[in-house]
Amino acid sequence: MSTQEVFVQQFARLFHHYRDALSPEAEQESATWNSVPPDERHRLVAAARLAILELETNARMEDDSRRYFAKPGEAEWGC
């Protein structure tokens, strides 16, 4: 298993934990990651993968948009 896949699964596990902790039904005993049905676990991992991909894409687009602007004090002025 690649490190990226391990990260995605850890992210999904954390997402599940905090989603349960912040839900209105938090007073009920929340299910541990191992007791989550495999289909639900696969959905959470897929959602985590998509969220990470979106974050990476947005960061890359932001970096690309800044590439065309000079840093303060480095702009070339003139005709």
N, CA, C and O atoms as CSV, one atom per row, in Angstrom:
chain,resi,resn,atom,element,x,y,z
A,1,MET,N,N,0.843,-1.162,0.000
A,1,MET,CA,C,0.000,0.000,0.000
A,1,MET,C,C,0.899,1.238,0.000
A,1,MET,O,O,1.844,1.323,0.784
A,2,SER,N,N,0.602,2.193,-0.879
A,2,SER,CA,C,1.438,3.388,-0.991
A,2,SER,C,C,1.198,4.330,0.185
A,2,SER,O,O,0.181,4.243,0.873
A,3,THR,N,N,2.151,5.228,0.401
A,3,THR,CA,C,1.995,6.206,1.475
A,3,THR,C,C,0.808,7.124,1.210
A,3,THR,O,O,0.129,7.558,2.141
A,4,GLN,N,N,0.565,7.414,-0.059
A,4,GLN,CA,C,-0.579,8.267,-0.391
A,4,GLN,C,C,-1.887,7.567,-0.007
A,4,GLN,O,O,-2.791,8.199,0.540
A,5,GLU,N,N,-1.987,6.288,-0.287
A,5,GLU,CA,C,-3.197,5.537,0.060
A,5,GLU,C,C,-3.372,5.441,1.574
A,5,GLU,O,O,-4.495,5.516,2.072
A,6,VAL,N,N,-2.275,5.276,2.305
A,6,VAL,CA,C,-2.337,5.246,3.765
A,6,VAL,C,C,-2.832,6.599,4.283
A,6,VAL,O,O,-3.654,6.658,5.197
A,7,PHE,N,N,-2.327,7.680,3.694
A,7,PHE,CA,C,-2.763,9.024,4.091
A,7,PHE,C,C,-4.251,9.205,3.830
A,7,PHE,O,O,-4.966,9.734,4.681
A,8,VAL,N,N,-4.724,8.780,2.675
A,8,VAL,CA,C,-6.139,8.914,2.336
A,8,VAL,C,C,-6.992,8.141,3.337
A,8,VAL,O,O,-8.020,8.645,3.790
A,9,GLN,N,N,-6.586,6.950,3.680
A,9,GLN,CA,C,-7.360,6.155,4.636
A,9,GLN,C,C,-7.340,6.777,6.030
A,9,GLN,O,O,-8.349,6.746,6.734
A,10,GLN,N,N,-6.204,7.340,6.436
A,10,GLN,CA,C,-6.142,8.017,7.729
A,10,GLN,C,C,-7.034,9.253,7.732
A,10,GLN,O,O,-7.702,9.545,8.724
A,11,PHE,N,N,-7.039,9.974,6.617
A,11,PHE,CA,C,-7.892,11.152,6.482
A,11,PHE,C,C,-9.360,10.755,6.584
A,11,PHE,O,O,-10.135,11.423,7.268
A,12,ALA,N,N,-9.743,9.693,5.920
A,12,ALA,CA,C,-11.128,9.206,5.981
A,12,ALA,C,C,-11.485,8.788,7.401
A,12,ALA,O,O,-12.590,9.065,7.866
A,13,ARG,N,N,-10.578,8.135,8.086
A,13,ARG,CA,C,-10.827,7.709,9.467
A,13,ARG,C,C,-11.034,8.931,10.371
A,13,ARG,O,O,-11.940,8.944,11.204
A,14,LEU,N,N,-10.196,9.950,10.203
A,14,LEU,CA,C,-10.352,11.176,10.986
A,14,LEU,C,C,-11.658,11.889,10.649
A,14,LEU,O,O,-12.344,12.399,11.535
A,15,PHE,N,N,-11.992,11.919,9.362
A,15,PHE,CA,C,-13.242,12.550,8.940
A,15,PHE,C,C,-14.422,11.853,9.607
A,15,PHE,O,O,-15.334,12.516,10.101
A,16,HIS,N,N,-14.413,10.552,9.625
A,16,HIS,CA,C,-15.475,9.770,10.261
A,16,HIS,C,C,-15.545,10.092,11.751
A,16,HIS,O,O,-16.630,10.279,12.303
A,17,HIS,N,N,-14.402,10.154,12.384
A,17,HIS,CA,C,-14.353,10.436,13.819
A,17,HIS,C,C,-14.955,11.810,14.125
A,17,HIS,O,O,-15.800,11.933,15.012
A,18,TYR,N,N,-14.523,12.839,13.396
A,18,TYR,CA,C,-15.003,14.190,13.685
A,18,TYR,C,C,-16.438,14.402,13.225
A,18,TYR,O,O,-17.172,15.174,13.843
A,19,ARG,N,N,-16.846,13.747,12.177
A,19,ARG,CA,C,-18.239,13.836,11.743
A,19,ARG,C,C,-19.146,13.292,12.840
A,19,ARG,O,O,-20.173,13.892,13.155
A,20,ASP,N,N,-18.772,12.172,13.412
A,20,ASP,CA,C,-19.557,11.601,14.512
A,20,ASP,C,C,-19.511,12.490,15.748
A,20,ASP,O,O,-20.521,12.665,16.429
A,21,ALA,N,N,-18.348,13.049,16.035
A,21,ALA,CA,C,-18.211,13.884,17.229
A,21,ALA,C,C,-19.045,15.160,17.130
A,21,ALA,O,O,-19.524,15.666,18.145
A,22,LEU,N,N,-19.220,15.680,15.922
A,22,LEU,CA,C,-19.937,16.939,15.742
A,22,LEU,C,C,-21.410,16.756,15.378
A,22,LEU,O,O,-22.136,17.740,15.239
A,23,SER,N,N,-21.850,15.530,15.225
A,23,SER,CA,C,-23.242,15.308,14.843
A,23,SER,C,C,-24.158,15.484,16.047
A,23,SER,O,O,-23.721,15.318,17.186
A,24,PRO,N,N,-25.431,15.820,15.807
A,24,PRO,CA,C,-26.368,15.990,16.917
A,24,PRO,C,C,-26.565,14.706,17.725
A,24,PRO,O,O,-26.929,14.764,18.900
A,25,GLU,N,N,-26.334,13.586,17.121
A,25,GLU,CA,C,-26.501,12.309,17.813
A,25,GLU,C,C,-25.225,11.897,18.530
A,25,GLU,O,O,-25.037,10.717,18.824
A,26,ALA,N,N,-24.348,12.846,18.814
A,26,ALA,CA,C,-23.050,12.531,19.423
A,26,ALA,C,C,-23.189,11.909,20.804
A,26,ALA,O,O,-22.267,11.252,21.287
A,27,GLU,N,N,-24.343,12.114,21.444
A,27,GLU,CA,C,-24.528,11.537,22.773
A,27,GLU,C,C,-24.598,10.017,22.709
A,27,GLU,O,O,-24.237,9.324,23.661
A,28,GLN,N,N,-25.067,9.510,21.570
A,28,GLN,CA,C,-25.099,8.061,21.398
A,28,GLN,C,C,-23.673,7.573,21.195
A,28,GLN,O,O,-22.801,8.321,20.754
A,29,GLU,N,N,-23.457,6.333,21.518
A,29,GLU,CA,C,-22.125,5.768,21.331
A,29,GLU,C,C,-21.828,5.702,19.839
A,29,GLU,O,O,-22.558,5.057,19.087
A,30,SER,N,N,-20.775,6.357,19.414
A,30,SER,CA,C,-20.446,6.359,17.988
A,30,SER,C,C,-19.683,5.085,17.618
A,30,SER,O,O,-18.975,4.491,18.431
A,31,ALA,N,N,-19.856,4.703,16.382
A,31,ALA,CA,C,-19.224,3.482,15.888
A,31,ALA,C,C,-17.734,3.722,15.670
A,31,ALA,O,O,-17.330,4.786,15.201
A,32,THR,N,N,-16.935,2.739,16.010
A,32,THR,CA,C,-15.512,2.836,15.726
A,32,THR,C,C,-15.299,2.571,14.243
A,32,THR,O,O,-16.169,2.031,13.560
A,33,TRP,N,N,-14.141,2.957,13.766
A,33,TRP,CA,C,-13.834,2.799,12.330
A,33,TRP,C,C,-13.948,1.338,11.906
A,33,TRP,O,O,-14.441,1.043,10.817
A,34,ASN,N,N,-13.501,0.438,12.752
A,34,ASN,CA,C,-13.527,-0.981,12.399
A,34,ASN,C,C,-14.944,-1.552,12.351
A,34,ASN,O,O,-15.180,-2.567,11.695
A,35,SER,N,N,-15.884,-0.909,13.039
A,35,SER,CA,C,-17.261,-1.410,13.007
A,35,SER,C,C,-18.094,-0.792,11.885
A,35,SER,O,O,-19.251,-1.166,11.694
A,36,VAL,N,N,-17.510,0.154,11.142
A,36,VAL,CA,C,-18.219,0.758,10.004
A,36,VAL,C,C,-18.295,-0.288,8.891
A,36,VAL,O,O,-17.298,-0.942,8.587
A,37,PRO,N,N,-19.477,-0.448,8.281
A,37,PRO,CA,C,-19.596,-1.427,7.194
A,37,PRO,C,C,-18.617,-1.117,6.052
A,37,PRO,O,O,-18.346,0.050,5.769
A,38,PRO,N,N,-18.092,-2.148,5.404
A,38,PRO,CA,C,-17.095,-1.942,4.338
A,38,PRO,C,C,-17.564,-0.985,3.235
A,38,PRO,O,O,-16.768,-0.185,2.744
A,39,ASP,N,N,-18.828,-1.052,2.841
A,39,ASP,CA,C,-19.313,-0.143,1.800
A,39,ASP,C,C,-19.215,1.311,2.232
A,39,ASP,O,O,-18.807,2.172,1.454
A,40,GLU,N,N,-19.590,1.578,3.475
A,40,GLU,CA,C,-19.516,2.943,4.009
A,40,GLU,C,C,-18.065,3.388,4.128
A,40,GLU,O,O,-17.739,4.542,3.852
A,41,ARG,N,N,-17.195,2.467,4.540
A,41,ARG,CA,C,-15.766,2.781,4.634
A,41,ARG,C,C,-15.200,3.140,3.262
A,41,ARG,O,O,-14.427,4.090,3.134
A,42,HIS,N,N,-15.589,2.377,2.237
A,42,HIS,CA,C,-15.117,2.663,0.867
A,42,HIS,C,C,-15.624,4.027,0.404
A,42,HIS,O,O,-14.893,4.766,-0.255
A,43,ARG,N,N,-16.867,4.365,0.741
A,43,ARG,CA,C,-17.401,5.677,0.373
A,43,ARG,C,C,-16.636,6.799,1.071
A,43,ARG,O,O,-16.329,7.820,0.456
A,44,LEU,N,N,-16.330,6.610,2.349
A,44,LEU,CA,C,-15.575,7.625,3.083
A,44,LEU,C,C,-14.170,7.797,2.510
A,44,LEU,O,O,-13.677,8.919,2.394
A,45,VAL,N,N,-13.533,6.699,2.157
A,45,VAL,CA,C,-12.191,6.780,1.564
A,45,VAL,C,C,-12.256,7.465,0.202
A,45,VAL,O,O,-11.384,8.271,-0.124
A,46,ALA,N,N,-13.275,7.156,-0.595
A,46,ALA,CA,C,-13.436,7.810,-1.897
A,46,ALA,C,C,-13.691,9.306,-1.718
A,46,ALA,O,O,-13.142,10.121,-2.459
A,47,ALA,N,N,-14.518,9.670,-0.742
A,47,ALA,CA,C,-14.788,11.084,-0.475
A,47,ALA,C,C,-13.518,11.791,-0.014
A,47,ALA,O,O,-13.262,12.927,-0.415
A,48,ALA,N,N,-12.727,11.138,0.817
A,48,ALA,CA,C,-11.465,11.722,1.277
A,48,ALA,C,C,-10.516,11.920,0.098
A,48,ALA,O,O,-9.856,12.954,-0.005
A,49,ARG,N,N,-10.449,10.936,-0.784
A,49,ARG,CA,C,-9.581,11.036,-1.964
A,49,ARG,C,C,-9.991,12.229,-2.828
A,49,ARG,O,O,-9.135,12.983,-3.290
A,50,LEU,N,N,-11.305,12.406,-3.049
A,50,LEU,CA,C,-11.797,13.527,-3.848
A,50,LEU,C,C,-11.522,14.865,-3.163
A,50,LEU,O,O,-11.156,15.837,-3.824
A,51,ALA,N,N,-11.698,14.917,-1.846
A,51,ALA,CA,C,-11.440,16.161,-1.110
A,51,ALA,C,C,-9.971,16.557,-1.206
A,51,ALA,O,O,-9.653,17.728,-1.417
A,52,ILE,N,N,-9.079,15.588,-1.053
A,52,ILE,CA,C,-7.641,15.865,-1.141
A,52,ILE,C,C,-7.272,16.295,-2.554
A,52,ILE,O,O,-6.480,17.221,-2.729
A,53,LEU,N,N,-7.828,15.646,-3.552
A,53,LEU,CA,C,-7.576,16.024,-4.940
A,53,LEU,C,C,-8.039,17.451,-5.201
A,53,LEU,O,O,-7.343,18.218,-5.866
A,54,GLU,N,N,-9.207,17.812,-4.682
A,54,GLU,CA,C,-9.717,19.173,-4.862
A,54,GLU,C,C,-8.825,20.197,-4.177
A,54,GLU,O,O,-8.560,21.263,-4.734
A,55,LEU,N,N,-8.359,19.882,-2.970
A,55,LEU,CA,C,-7.452,20.789,-2.271
A,55,LEU,C,C,-6.148,20.976,-3.044
A,55,LEU,O,O,-5.645,22.094,-3.158
A,56,GLU,N,N,-5.608,19.894,-3.568
A,56,GLU,CA,C,-4.367,19.977,-4.350
A,56,GLU,C,C,-4.579,20.790,-5.620
A,56,GLU,O,O,-3.731,21.603,-5.988
A,57,THR,N,N,-5.710,20.572,-6.290
A,57,THR,CA,C,-5.999,21.289,-7.533
A,57,THR,C,C,-6.148,22.777,-7.269
A,57,THR,O,O,-5.605,23.596,-8.009
A,58,ASN,N,N,-6.884,23.134,-6.217
A,58,ASN,CA,C,-7.069,24.545,-5.886
A,58,ASN,C,C,-5.753,25.208,-5.526
A,58,ASN,O,O,-5.509,26.346,-5.926
A,59,ALA,N,N,-4.902,24.521,-4.781
A,59,ALA,CA,C,-3.598,25.070,-4.407
A,59,ALA,C,C,-2.729,25.261,-5.644
A,59,ALA,O,O,-2.035,26.270,-5.768
A,60,ARG,N,N,-2.764,24.299,-6.558
A,60,ARG,CA,C,-1.969,24.398,-7.783
A,60,ARG,C,C,-2.456,25.561,-8.645
A,60,ARG,O,O,-1.646,26.293,-9.215
A,61,MET,N,N,-3.771,25.734,-8.743
A,61,MET,CA,C,-4.322,26.842,-9.538
A,61,MET,C,C,-3.932,28.184,-8.915
A,61,MET,O,O,-3.627,29.138,-9.632
A,62,GLU,N,N,-3.944,28.256,-7.595
A,62,GLU,CA,C,-3.559,29.488,-6.915
A,62,GLU,C,C,-2.093,29.791,-7.160
A,62,GLU,O,O,-1.735,30.943,-7.404
A,63,ASP,N,N,-1.236,28.774,-7.098
A,63,ASP,CA,C,0.193,28.965,-7.373
A,63,ASP,C,C,0.406,29.439,-8.804
A,63,ASP,O,O,1.218,30.331,-9.053
A,64,ASP,N,N,-0.322,28.845,-9.743
A,64,ASP,CA,C,-0.185,29.233,-11.144
A,64,ASP,C,C,-0.625,30.672,-11.368
A,64,ASP,O,O,-0.010,31.384,-12.162
A,65,SER,N,N,-1.669,31.112,-10.690
A,65,SER,CA,C,-2.154,32.475,-10.893
A,65,SER,C,C,-1.173,33.500,-10.335
A,65,SER,O,O,-1.103,34.620,-10.841
A,66,ARG,N,N,-0.429,33.142,-9.319
A,66,ARG,CA,C,0.538,34.066,-8.728
A,66,ARG,C,C,1.852,34.107,-9.507
A,66,ARG,O,O,2.649,35.031,-9.343
A,67,ARG,N,N,2.068,33.125,-10.335
A,67,ARG,CA,C,3.329,33.024,-11.055
A,67,ARG,C,C,3.536,34.216,-11.992
A,67,ARG,O,O,4.679,34.577,-12.270
A,68,TYR,N,N,2.479,34.825,-12.478
A,68,TYR,CA,C,2.574,35.882,-13.478
A,68,TYR,C,C,2.766,37.266,-12.882
A,68,TYR,O,O,2.915,38.240,-13.621
A,69,PHE,N,N,2.766,37.367,-11.581
A,69,PHE,CA,C,2.920,38.669,-10.956
A,69,PHE,C,C,4.291,38.763,-10.308
A,69,PHE,O,O,4.781,37.814,-9.696
A,70,ALA,N,N,4.898,39.941,-10.460
A,70,ALA,CA,C,6.216,40.156,-9.872
A,70,ALA,C,C,6.097,40.281,-8.357
A,70,ALA,O,O,5.077,40.721,-7.827
A,71,LYS,N,N,7.145,39.891,-7.694
A,71,LYS,CA,C,7.200,40.068,-6.243
A,71,LYS,C,C,7.386,41.557,-5.963
A,71,LYS,O,O,7.904,42.278,-6.816
A,72,PRO,N,N,6.979,42.026,-4.802
A,72,PRO,CA,C,7.140,43.449,-4.489
A,72,PRO,C,C,8.575,43.905,-4.670
A,72,PRO,O,O,9.509,43.278,-4.170
A,73,GLY,N,N,8.742,45.026,-5.403
A,73,GLY,CA,C,10.054,45.579,-5.649
A,73,GLY,C,C,10.795,44.991,-6.835
A,73,GLY,O,O,11.893,45.448,-7.152
A,74,GLU,N,N,10.227,43.982,-7.509
A,74,GLU,CA,C,10.914,43.328,-8.622
A,74,GLU,C,C,10.301,43.657,-9.972
A,74,GLU,O,O,10.786,43.175,-10.995
A,75,ALA,N,N,9.262,44.453,-10.004
A,75,ALA,CA,C,8.581,44.739,-11.279
A,75,ALA,C,C,9.474,45.598,-12.155
A,75,ALA,O,O,10.160,46.498,-11.671
A,76,GLU,N,N,9.457,45.311,-13.454
A,76,GLU,CA,C,10.194,46.106,-14.429
A,76,GLU,C,C,9.250,47.142,-14.984
A,76,GLU,O,O,8.192,46.807,-15.517
A,77,TRP,N,N,9.625,48.398,-14.861
A,77,TRP,CA,C,8.783,49.486,-15.357
A,77,TRP,C,C,9.425,50.072,-16.593
A,77,TRP,O,O,10.650,50.129,-16.694
A,78,GLY,N,N,8.632,50.493,-17.504
A,78,GLY,CA,C,9.154,51.136,-18.680
A,78,GLY,C,C,8.371,50.723,-19.914
A,78,GLY,O,O,7.509,49.846,-19.855
A,79,CYS,N,N,8.675,51.354,-21.009
A,79,CYS,CA,C,7.963,51.084,-22.257
A,79,CYS,C,C,8.782,50.251,-23.187
A,79,CYS,O,O,8.332,49.930,-24.287
